[in-house]
Amino acid sequence: MKNTSYPKTKIKILLLENISESAIKEFTNSGYVEVKTFKGALEEEELIKQLKDVHLLGIRSKTTVTRKVLEKAEKLLGIGCFCIGVNQVDLKVATEKGVAVFNAPYSNTRSVAELVMGLMIMLIRKVPDKNKAAHEGIWLKDAKGCFEMRGKTLGIIGYGNIGSQVSVLAEAFGMKVVFYDVERKLPVGNAQAVSKLSDVLKQSDIVTLHVPSDKTTRNLINATTLAQMKKGALLLNYSRGDVVDLAALKKALDKGHIAGTAIDVFPEEPEKNGAAFHSELQNVSNVMLTPHIGGSTEEAQFNIGIDVAVKMINYLENGSSYGSHTVPSLNLSPQANTHRILHIHRNIPGVLGEINTKLSSHNINIVGQYLKTNEQIGYVVLDIESKLSKEALSLLKEVKGSIKVRMLY
């Protein structure tokens, strides 16, 4: 059985931002030869130009896929975000257009968690200041204000994939762990959930942030919440750049209320390596600034490459939309001796009835039918008797509210 009715040699794939070679190998090993790569991100107009006739797009965090881009990309079927987040894609428009958007929410969690633990140790021992002094030829051997991790309380804000891994590692260091999440989460190990953000801030010697970027988390850590933290506490943000009010944090550092911080993400970040970077936290005592490298290990990028590429290939070849943020999620296996047709439509009443009526009125037998909807669109996968599949495809294109209709095999 052919995996796809459209010749693989004609499927065009565009990968930006130096996506791991593991992704390229997944595509080429699956028979896709039209894989074009760019080392960096592309601006809107150039991206529109490059997306002409492209079926799959792969990006990381620096490429922004806007409404204009999506409206111009007429052949685009799927977008792979080879990273944790998907906020760089206009998901509302992608949903309206029936473009599946995938990411890798789990593949670099260990990389981030390990780095967070390492930074906690450096901050609590004031390594940034001692390192700077040593490079300047000053011998700063001093135990004042330097502590062990053991016995301290770690507060985790956002107890998802990364936060829970940090929790496990912290307990191995002998720390007490408390956490706050807007959703009810089962604790791992001996971690304790608290009901209010302020409770985490007041109890913790170290606070680490692992939350998404949305209207509820914007400037979550501000002058008010910083004041609720223990005097001499440490703060780490390896989540999203708009979660912390950096100006307020600098004031808290200057006053000595916060003893140190590690920041990996910023409200505005340079577009490419080597570009100028400025932050109000530069040259502040006991501060670690890193250039958005939380998940930047070779292992993480390798795993992300495989994870996202496999999801995109599965969607292209058998219609499985598992992990998609836009097309409703269906996890499917191929059906022998049939042709499979995908139908994405606006979520309006009567579509499924019209599909069945049109096909039955032409004596077209449906061997298998799968439906999933979200607020905006519906996704129907139909397995049709092979001899009637072309007629079925034409009929399905006539169904009201149709967005995309595609025969797979």
C-alpha positions as CSV (number, residue, x, y, z in Angstrom):
1,M,0.0,0.0,0.0
2,K,1.3,3.5,-0.9
3,N,1.8,5.8,2.1
4,T,0.6,8.8,0.2
5,S,-1.2,9.3,-3.1
6,Y,0.9,12.5,-3.7
7,P,4.4,11.5,-4.9
8,K,6.9,12.0,-2.1
9,T,9.4,13.5,-4.5
10,K,7.0,16.4,-5.0
11,I,6.4,17.1,-1.3
12,K,8.3,20.3,-0.4
13,I,9.7,20.8,3.1
14,L,11.3,24.0,4.4
15,L,13.3,23.8,7.6
16,L,14.6,27.0,9.2
17,E,16.9,28.0,12.1
18,N,19.4,25.2,11.9
19,I,17.0,22.5,12.9
20,S,18.8,19.3,13.9
21,E,20.2,16.9,11.3
22,S,18.1,14.2,13.0
23,A,14.9,15.8,11.5
24,I,16.4,16.0,8.0
25,K,17.3,12.3,8.3
26,E,13.7,11.4,9.4
27,F,12.3,13.1,6.3
28,T,14.9,11.7,3.8
29,N,14.7,8.2,5.2
30,S,11.0,8.3,4.7
31,G,11.4,9.2,1.0
32,Y,11.1,13.0,1.0
33,V,13.8,14.5,-1.1
34,E,12.7,18.1,-1.4
35,V,14.0,19.3,1.9
36,K,15.3,22.9,1.9
37,T,17.1,24.3,4.9
38,F,18.1,27.8,6.2
39,K,20.5,28.4,9.2
40,G,18.6,31.4,10.5
41,A,15.0,32.8,10.8
42,L,13.3,34.6,8.0
43,E,11.5,37.9,8.0
44,E,7.8,37.9,7.0
45,E,8.2,38.8,3.3
46,E,11.1,36.5,2.7
47,L,9.2,33.7,4.5
48,I,6.2,34.2,2.3
49,K,8.4,34.0,-0.7
50,Q,10.1,30.8,0.4
51,L,6.8,29.1,1.4
52,K,5.5,29.2,-2.2
53,D,4.5,25.6,-3.0
54,V,5.8,24.3,0.4
55,H,3.8,21.6,2.2
56,L,5.6,21.4,5.6
57,L,7.4,24.2,7.5
58,G,9.8,23.6,10.3
59,I,10.8,26.4,12.6
60,R,12.3,27.1,16.1
61,S,11.6,30.1,18.4
62,K,12.8,33.0,16.2
63,T,10.5,32.6,13.2
64,T,7.1,34.3,13.5
65,V,4.3,32.8,11.4
66,T,1.8,35.6,11.1
67,R,-1.7,35.8,9.6
68,K,-0.3,37.2,6.4
69,V,2.2,34.3,6.1
70,L,-0.5,31.7,6.6
71,E,-2.9,33.4,4.2
72,K,-0.3,33.4,1.5
73,A,1.0,29.8,2.1
74,E,-1.8,28.1,0.0
75,K,-0.2,24.6,0.0
76,L,0.9,24.5,3.6
77,L,-0.4,21.5,5.4
78,G,1.6,21.5,8.6
79,I,4.1,23.5,10.8
80,G,6.6,21.9,13.1
81,C,7.8,24.0,16.0
82,F,11.1,22.3,16.9
83,C,11.0,23.6,20.4
84,I,8.7,23.6,23.5
85,G,6.5,26.6,22.7
86,V,4.1,27.4,19.8
87,N,3.5,31.1,20.6
88,Q,5.5,32.2,17.5
89,V,2.6,30.9,15.3
90,D,-0.7,32.5,15.0
91,L,-2.7,29.5,16.1
92,K,-6.1,31.0,15.6
93,V,-5.4,31.6,11.9
94,A,-3.6,28.2,11.5
95,T,-6.7,26.6,12.9
96,E,-9.0,28.5,10.5
97,K,-6.8,27.4,7.6
98,G,-6.6,23.8,8.7
99,V,-2.9,23.9,9.1
100,A,-1.7,21.4,11.7
101,V,0.9,22.8,14.2
102,F,3.1,20.4,16.2
103,N,5.8,20.9,18.8
104,A,8.0,18.9,21.2
105,P,6.8,19.7,24.7
106,Y,8.8,17.0,26.4
107,S,12.0,16.5,24.5
108,N,14.3,19.1,26.2
109,T,12.8,19.0,29.7
110,R,15.9,17.2,31.1
111,S,18.3,19.7,29.6
112,V,16.4,22.7,31.1
113,A,16.0,20.9,34.5
114,E,19.8,20.1,34.8
115,L,20.8,23.6,33.9
116,V,18.4,25.1,36.4
117,M,19.9,23.0,39.2
118,G,23.4,24.0,38.2
119,L,22.5,27.6,38.3
120,M,20.9,27.3,41.7
121,I,24.2,26.0,43.0
122,M,26.2,28.8,41.5
123,L,23.9,31.5,42.7
124,I,23.6,30.1,46.3
125,R,27.4,30.0,46.4
126,K,27.8,33.4,44.7
127,V,29.9,31.9,42.0
128,P,29.2,34.7,39.5
129,D,30.9,37.3,41.7
130,K,33.8,35.0,42.6
131,N,34.3,34.0,39.0
132,K,34.3,37.7,37.9
133,A,36.8,38.6,40.6
134,A,39.1,35.8,39.7
135,H,39.2,36.8,36.1
136,E,40.0,40.4,37.2
137,G,42.9,39.0,39.3
138,I,41.2,39.3,42.7
139,W,41.3,36.4,45.2
140,L,37.7,36.5,46.7
141,K,37.8,33.6,49.1
142,D,34.8,34.3,51.4
143,A,32.0,32.1,52.9
144,K,29.7,35.0,53.8
145,G,26.3,34.7,52.2
146,C,27.2,31.3,50.6
147,F,25.0,28.3,51.5
148,E,24.4,24.7,50.8
149,M,21.3,23.5,48.8
150,R,20.6,20.9,51.4
151,G,17.8,21.9,53.8
152,K,16.6,24.9,51.7
153,T,13.1,25.3,50.3
154,L,12.7,25.4,46.6
155,G,9.5,27.0,45.2
156,I,8.4,25.9,41.8
157,I,5.9,28.0,39.9
158,G,4.4,25.9,37.1
159,Y,4.6,22.2,37.9
160,G,4.5,20.8,34.3
161,N,7.1,18.7,32.5
162,I,10.1,20.8,33.5
163,G,8.9,21.9,36.9
164,S,8.3,18.3,38.0
165,Q,11.7,17.2,36.8
166,V,13.4,20.0,38.7
167,S,11.3,18.9,41.7
168,V,12.8,15.4,41.6
169,L,16.4,16.6,41.2
170,A,16.0,19.1,44.0
171,E,14.8,16.4,46.4
172,A,18.0,14.4,45.5
173,F,19.9,17.5,46.8
174,G,18.0,17.3,50.1
175,M,15.8,20.3,49.4
176,K,12.2,20.7,50.5
177,V,10.0,21.4,47.5
178,V,6.7,23.4,47.3
179,F,4.9,24.2,44.1
180,Y,2.1,26.3,42.7
181,D,0.2,25.6,39.5
182,V,-3.1,27.0,38.2
183,E,-4.2,23.4,37.5
184,R,-4.3,20.7,40.1
185,K,-1.2,18.5,39.8
186,L,-0.2,15.4,41.6
187,P,3.1,16.0,43.4
188,V,6.2,13.9,42.6
189,G,8.1,12.5,45.5
190,N,7.6,14.6,48.7
191,A,6.8,17.9,47.0
192,Q,3.9,19.8,48.4
193,A,1.3,21.7,46.5
194,V,0.2,25.1,47.8
195,S,-3.0,26.9,46.9
196,K,-1.7,30.5,46.4
197,L,1.3,32.0,44.5
198,S,2.1,34.2,47.5
199,D,2.5,31.0,49.7
200,V,5.3,29.8,47.4
201,L,7.0,33.2,47.4
202,K,6.9,33.6,51.2
203,Q,8.2,30.1,52.0
204,S,11.0,29.6,49.4
205,D,14.7,30.3,49.6
206,I,14.8,29.8,45.8
207,V,12.0,30.3,43.3
208,T,12.1,28.9,39.8
209,L,9.6,29.7,37.1
210,H,8.3,27.2,34.5
211,V,5.1,28.7,33.1
212,P,3.8,29.5,29.6
213,S,3.4,33.0,28.2
214,D,-0.1,34.2,28.3
215,K,-2.2,37.1,29.7
216,T,-2.3,35.5,33.1
217,T,1.5,35.1,33.4
218,R,2.6,38.4,31.9
219,N,4.7,40.2,34.5
220,L,3.7,37.5,37.0
221,I,6.8,38.4,39.0
222,N,6.6,42.2,39.5
223,A,7.3,44.7,42.3
224,T,4.4,43.4,44.4
225,T,5.3,39.7,44.1
226,L,9.0,40.3,44.5
227,A,8.2,42.0,47.8
228,Q,6.5,38.8,49.0
229,M,9.7,36.8,48.5
230,K,12.0,36.1,51.4
231,K,14.8,38.7,51.9
232,G,17.9,37.1,50.4
233,A,16.0,34.6,48.2
234,L,17.1,33.7,44.7
235,L,15.0,33.8,41.5
236,L,15.4,31.8,38.3
237,N,13.4,32.3,35.0
238,Y,13.9,29.7,32.4
239,S,10.3,29.9,31.1
240,R,9.3,32.9,29.0
241,G,10.7,36.4,28.7
242,D,7.6,38.4,29.6
243,V,6.9,36.6,32.9
244,V,9.3,38.8,34.9
245,D,9.3,42.6,35.2
246,L,13.1,43.0,34.8
247,A,13.1,46.6,35.9
248,A,11.4,45.7,39.2
249,L,13.8,42.7,39.6
250,K,16.8,45.0,39.2
251,K,15.5,47.3,42.0
252,A,15.0,44.3,44.2
253,L,18.6,43.1,43.5
254,D,20.0,46.6,44.1
255,K,18.2,46.8,47.4
256,G,19.5,43.4,48.4
257,H,16.0,42.0,48.9
258,I,16.8,39.4,46.1
259,A,20.3,38.0,46.6
260,G,20.7,36.7,43.0
261,T,19.0,35.7,39.8
262,A,19.5,33.6,36.7
263,I,17.6,34.7,33.5
264,D,17.6,32.8,30.2
265,V,14.6,34.5,28.5
266,F,14.0,38.1,27.8
267,P,11.1,40.3,26.6
268,E,13.2,41.2,23.5
269,E,15.9,38.9,22.2
270,P,18.3,39.3,19.3
271,E,17.4,37.7,16.0
272,K,20.7,35.9,15.5
273,N,23.9,34.9,17.1
274,G,26.5,37.6,17.5
275,A,24.0,40.4,17.5
276,A,24.1,43.1,20.2
277,F,22.2,42.3,23.4
278,H,21.2,44.7,26.2
279,S,19.5,44.1,29.5
280,E,19.1,46.1,32.7
281,L,20.5,43.2,34.6
282,Q,23.9,43.3,33.0
283,N,26.8,44.0,35.4
284,V,24.6,43.4,38.5
285,S,26.0,41.4,41.4
286,N,25.3,37.6,41.5
287,V,23.4,37.6,38.2
288,M,23.6,34.9,35.6
289,L,22.4,35.8,32.1
290,T,22.2,33.2,29.4
291,P,21.1,33.5,25.7
292,H,17.9,31.4,25.7
293,I,19.9,28.1,26.0
294,G,17.7,26.2,28.5
295,G,17.0,23.4,26.0
296,S,20.1,23.9,23.9
297,T,22.0,20.6,24.3
298,E,22.9,18.3,21.5
299,E,20.7,15.5,23.0
300,A,17.7,17.8,23.3
301,Q,18.0,19.1,19.7
302,F,18.5,15.5,18.4
303,N,15.4,14.3,20.3
304,I,13.3,17.3,19.3
305,G,14.3,16.8,15.6
306,I,13.0,13.2,15.7
307,D,9.9,13.9,17.7
308,V,8.5,16.8,15.6
309,A,9.5,15.2,12.2
310,V,7.8,12.0,13.1
311,K,4.6,13.8,14.0
312,M,4.6,15.7,10.7
313,I,5.3,12.6,8.7
314,N,2.5,10.7,10.5
315,Y,0.1,13.5,9.7
316,L,1.2,13.7,6.1
317,E,1.0,9.9,5.5
318,N,-1.9,8.5,7.6
319,G,-3.7,11.6,8.9
320,S,-2.7,11.2,12.5
321,S,-2.9,14.6,14.1
322,Y,-1.8,13.5,17.6
323,G,0.0,16.4,19.3
324,S,-1.5,19.1,17.0
325,H,-2.5,22.4,18.6
326,T,-4.8,23.3,15.7
327,V,-6.3,20.4,13.9
328,P,-8.2,18.2,16.4
329,S,-6.1,15.3,17.6
330,L,-6.7,11.9,16.1
331,N,-4.3,9.0,16.4
332,L,-4.8,6.6,13.5
333,S,-3.3,3.5,11.9
334,P,-3.6,2.7,8.2
335,Q,-6.7,0.8,7.0
336,A,-5.9,-2.0,4.4
337,N,-7.7,-2.2,1.0
338,T,-9.2,1.3,1.3
339,H,-8.4,4.9,0.3
340,R,-8.2,7.4,3.1
341,I,-9.6,11.0,2.7
342,L,-9.1,13.8,5.1
343,H,-11.8,16.5,5.5
344,I,-11.2,19.6,7.5
345,H,-14.2,21.9,7.8
346,R,-15.6,24.8,9.9
347,N,-17.3,23.5,13.0
348,I,-20.9,24.2,11.9
349,P,-24.0,22.0,12.4
350,G,-24.8,19.4,9.8
351,V,-21.4,18.8,8.2
352,L,-21.1,15.2,9.1
353,G,-24.7,14.5,8.1
354,E,-24.0,16.1,4.7
355,I,-20.9,14.0,4.2
356,N,-22.7,10.8,4.9
357,T,-25.7,11.8,2.8
358,K,-23.6,12.7,-0.2
359,L,-21.6,9.5,-0.1
360,S,-24.5,7.2,0.6
361,S,-26.6,8.8,-2.2
362,H,-23.8,7.7,-4.6
363,N,-23.6,4.2,-3.1
364,I,-20.1,4.9,-1.7
365,N,-19.4,2.6,1.2
366,I,-17.6,4.1,4.2
367,V,-15.3,1.4,5.7
368,G,-14.2,3.6,8.6
369,Q,-15.0,7.1,9.8
370,Y,-13.3,9.2,12.5
371,L,-14.4,12.6,13.7
372,K,-12.9,15.1,16.2
373,T,-13.8,18.8,16.6
374,N,-12.6,21.9,18.5
375,E,-14.3,25.2,18.8
376,Q,-13.3,26.4,15.3
377,I,-13.0,23.3,13.1
378,G,-13.9,19.7,12.6
379,Y,-11.6,16.9,11.3
380,V,-13.1,13.9,9.6
381,V,-11.0,11.0,8.4
382,L,-12.8,8.6,6.0
383,D,-11.7,5.2,4.8
384,I,-13.5,4.6,1.5
385,E,-13.7,1.6,-0.9
386,S,-10.8,2.1,-3.3
387,K,-12.8,1.9,-6.5
388,L,-14.9,4.9,-5.5
389,S,-12.4,7.1,-3.8
390,K,-12.0,9.7,-6.6
391,E,-15.7,10.3,-6.8
392,A,-15.9,10.6,-3.0
393,L,-13.1,13.1,-3.0
394,S,-15.0,15.3,-5.5
395,L,-18.2,15.1,-3.5
396,L,-16.5,16.0,-0.2
397,K,-15.1,19.1,-1.7
398,E,-18.7,20.3,-2.2
399,V,-19.6,20.0,1.4
400,K,-20.4,23.3,3.1
401,G,-17.8,24.7,5.3
402,S,-15.0,22.7,3.7
403,I,-11.5,24.1,4.4
404,K,-9.1,21.3,3.2
405,V,-9.9,18.0,1.5
406,R,-7.0,15.7,0.8
407,M,-6.6,12.1,-0.3
408,L,-3.8,10.3,1.5
409,Y,-3.6,6.9,-0.2
